[in-house]
Amino acid sequence: MEVQKPQTVDFSSFVTREVDEVRATVNTIFSEARFDVVGDAGDLIADFSVINLGALTVGKVSYGTQVRARTGELGYYHVSAPIVGSHSVRQGRGPVSHVTTRRAVVVDPASGDNLIDNYSPDCTTINVKIDKAALVGQLETLLGRPVQRGPAIEPNFDIGSGPGLSWMNLVSWSLLDKDVPDGLLRQPMFAGRIEQALLEGLLLSSDHQYRDALEAPPPSMRPAAVKRVMDAVRERPAEPYDAARLATIAQVSVRTLQEAFRKNLGMSPMAYVSEVRLQRVREQLRVSIPGTVSVTEIAYRWGFAHLGRFARRYRARFGETPSETLRCVCT
């Protein structure tokens, strides 16, 4: 799945000494949280600098005093990386991650309750909120095949050297560009490329179950029969395909085509058709304005005639209902 390119990039800055305003800002930008000041409340001066870059929200945040925050399950990937000071993060019942200027933490979308604590008064962090579906889609693009599970990224993320440092430098640059009048990030085509680079960069610089596959030599060319079918389905995914028609496109027997797809993609030809259609539906839902189009219209448009079955497949694939995707304003 190609990443949906953002039409605009939003920059914002905010400074406050009011605890209630800090809570509201944290909840709006990142996630609903129980936020408490545990240091000297008189030293509180929260400073937010934020850029919304399509599937990612990048924010530089400092508080001027020691704070603590508790969140529920996030539903998105979250990277927290101090550029000054330190703090700690505990995901669910897992071990505590000590987060420093050389070691960031990656919070899993399904980690359960999270505790952000031991926030040093001088701590300034760069936080990156990453849409789960977008990261999975980018992973599938890199691998050239669908995946059943999203990447389980190792919480401890080395940002002191190597690819992790390179990724953080690119994240930091995106924040700096907000101060450049008519900067490159204000051009949608360029912003889309940076968004894609950040998604790919996280996948290539963090540790997860797909890392070896990403670093492995590219696979040999798929059989011509498989490629013909894949090209046809991607070009016209709403067509009324069945196994016989796909075999005709491939110029091989149904049995031969099914075996070729199983061997090269790990799924049947018709499962591939369904996967492409689901991705197209999601892409359209993510850019549609609620009230101007219905889930039913979009599902029919991409060849899904049985709405109940479609809704179940969609929820199983993306972890949310089609209506929730359509209502989402964060993409």
Number of C-alpha atoms within 10 A of each C-alpha: 23 13 20 18 20 21 15 16 16 15 18 11 13 13 15 15 16 13 16 12 14 22 17 14 17 18 15 11 17 17 19 18 19 14 19 17 17 13 16 12 16 11 14 21 17 19 19 22 18 23 22 23 28 25 23 24 22 24 26 21 21 24 24 22 20 22 22 19 19 17 18 18 17 20 19 20 22 23 20 23 27 23 17 15 16 23 25 19 26 20 22 18 10 11 10 15 18 16 24 22 18 16 22 30 25 25 27 24 18 15 18 16 14 21 18 18 20 18 26 19 20 14 22 23 26 23 22 22 23 23 20 21 21 22 25 22 21 20 23 17 15 16 16 13 15 18 16 9 10 19 20 17 20 14 24 17 22 21 23 15 12 10 16 20 17 16 22 22 12 15 20 16 11 21 19 13 16 21 10 10 8 10 11 15 22 18 14 17 14 14 21 22 15 20 24 22 16 21 23 17 17 20 21 20 18 21 18 15 13 17 15 11 12 14 10 8 8 11 10 7 8 14 13 11 19 22 14 16 23 21 11 15 21 14 10 15 21 19 13 11 15 11 16 14 13 25 21 14 15 21 16 15 13 17 11 14 24 20 15 19 23 13 12 16 17 16 17 18 26 16 12 20 24 20 19 21 22 23 19 21 21 22 18 16 23 20 17 19 14 16 8 6 12 15 21 16 10 18 24 15 16 20 19 21 12 11 13 10 10 19 20 13 16 19 13 12 17 18 14 14 16 23 14 13 22 22 14 14 12 14 18
